[in-house]
Amino acid sequence: MAEKLGAGEVLMLENLRFHPEEEKNDPVFAKALAALADVYVNDAFAASHRAHASVDGMTRYVSTCAAGFLMKQELDYFHRIMEAPERPLVAVLGGAKVSTKLPVLKQFASRVDRMIIGGPWRTPFSRHGSGSGRFPGRE
């Protein structure tokens, strides 16, 4: 399909998470994805930590890889609030897989004035207190 594209045309793929090879970062699948591209641009900040074929694996097979403008904007904003934040600074955290994000939580705990935790993240903290606003390990 990609070889039939004309100048200025774009090939859209279905949601790759339907393919088990995607989340397994299968090198054969990653190579097949890379064969469709001349250039790889990642603009998905929220997915960039994933070791999936479309995020990580295919970058080994595409000669030109880059972060997109939205990614740069997210990183610039993140750097600014981590290094010179306006106060008060409040972090809102949530999502799944709490254990894999504990280092992030610890980094934020030492930098923010308040932290709001929701979703599955809330459960471990509910067991340790009344929601007083105190972080474990920080008085």
N, C-alpha and C positions, 0 to 999 in steps of 0.2 A: 504493500500500500504506500509506504513512504516514498518509494522510488518513482511513483506515479504523480507525486505532488508537483504542481506548477509553482512558478515564482509567486511568493506572497500567500500561498496556501498553507494551512495548518492541519495536522492530523491529531485528532483528539482520541485518547484512549479511555476505555471504561475504567471504573474504580479498580485499581490493581490489587486492592486488599481482598478481592474475591479469589485471587490466585494464591494457593498455599505457598508457592515459591517466593512470593513477595515478602512475607514476614519472615521467612527462613533465610532471606538474603541469598537465595540460590544463585550461584555464579553463572549457570547456563541461562537462567531466566534473565539475570542482569545483563549478560552479554547480548541476548536477543533484544532487550529494550534499548541498549546502547547502539545497536545496529540501526535503529530508527532515527538516530540523532546525529547532527553535525556538532551541536553545541548543547551543553547541559547547564541550565540556570535554575538554581533552587531559590524560590521565593517563599517557601513554606517554613517560616521560623518555628511554628509549633510542632512540626514534624521532623525537624532537622536532627533531633537526638536519636531518631530511630535508625537502627541498623537493618534497614529493609533494602531490597533490590533496587527500588526506584529512587531511594534517597542516598544510599551508601554504595551499594554494589556496582551500579552502572557507571559511577564516576571513575572506576578503574579502567573502563573501556572506551570512554569518550575523551578525546584529546583536549578539548577546551571545556572547562567547568568553571562556573562562577556563581557568586551569590547575586541575587537580583536586587533591584532598587528597594523593594519592600523589606527584604531581609536586612539591607544596610540601614534602613530607617529604624527597624526594630532594634538592631544592635546598637545604633547610636543613642536611641532613647534609653535602652537598658543601661548602657554605660553611664549616661548622664544621671539617671536616678540612683545608680549605685555609688557614683563618685561624688556628686554634688547635688543631693536631692533638695527639693523644696520641702520645708517642714510645715506641718506634720506629714510624715510619710507613712502611709498605710498600705500594707500588702494584703491582697485577697488571694488565697491559695485554695486549690481544690483539685479534684481529679481522682484518678485511680492510682494504684501502685505506690502507696505511701512510702514503703521501705526504700524504693529506688530514688526517692526525692528527698530523703533526709538530709543529705549534704546541702541542698538548696535551702531547705527549711532553716538549717543552722546558720547559713550565710545571711538570710533575711532577718533572722531573730536578732542578730547583733547590729543590724543597720536600720531597722524600722522602728517607728514609734508605737505602732499598733499593728496587730496581725489578725485578720479575719480568716478563719479556717472553716471550710464547708465540705459537704459530701463525705466520702469515705475517710477523708483526712481527719474529720472531727472525732471519730470513734476513739482512737487511742488517747486523745486529750481529755475526752469526757471521763475516762476511767481514772484520771489523775487529779481531778479537782472539779470545781464548780463552774469552770469557765471564767475564772477571775481575771483573765488577761495575762497571767504569768506564763512564761515559756519555761518548759523543763530545762534545767541547767542554767537559767538566767534569773537572777533575783532583781 
